[in-house]
Amino acid sequence: MIARLRRLMAGLLIVSIAGIGVPLPAHAGIVSTDAALASAERDRIASMLERADVRAQFEAYGVRAADVKARVAALTDEEAAQLAGKLDSLPAGGDGIIGALLLIFVVLLITDILGLTKVFPFTRPIK
């Protein structure tokens, strides 16, 4: 029984390792680096503007989503690169409030499970 299981496992391992070494076909085309980079930056900006919280903030300022899309489409490549660079430096997640709350929840949950505190009624200590 154990010998059969070992043979089966060895066979599956051999097949999986042999399958990894098979190269997949690749297709290449000539793409201008500047055009590809500008397109990627515009796509990144557009994906950011599609988020519901960003759209809600624009609406709170009285700006329509169609106007924003038109302005992003009218940006030059340099302006799109500059805006995409600023997206990296902006704080994410509402200045870390959500992350801090999640961290506090996890710490309290772990201390409840270890039996050090009793904050959540749905946990049982491991002691």
HUMOQUI-V241324 format. One record per helix or strand of 3 or more residues. SS is the DSSP state (H for helix, E for strand). FROM is the first residue (numbers start at 0). LEN is the number of residues. Records with the same first field share a line. If there is no record, write none. Layout:
BEGIN
SS=FROM-LEN / FROM-LEN
END
This chain:
BEGIN
H=1-19 / 32-17 / 51-9 / 64-9 / 76-13 / 96-18
END
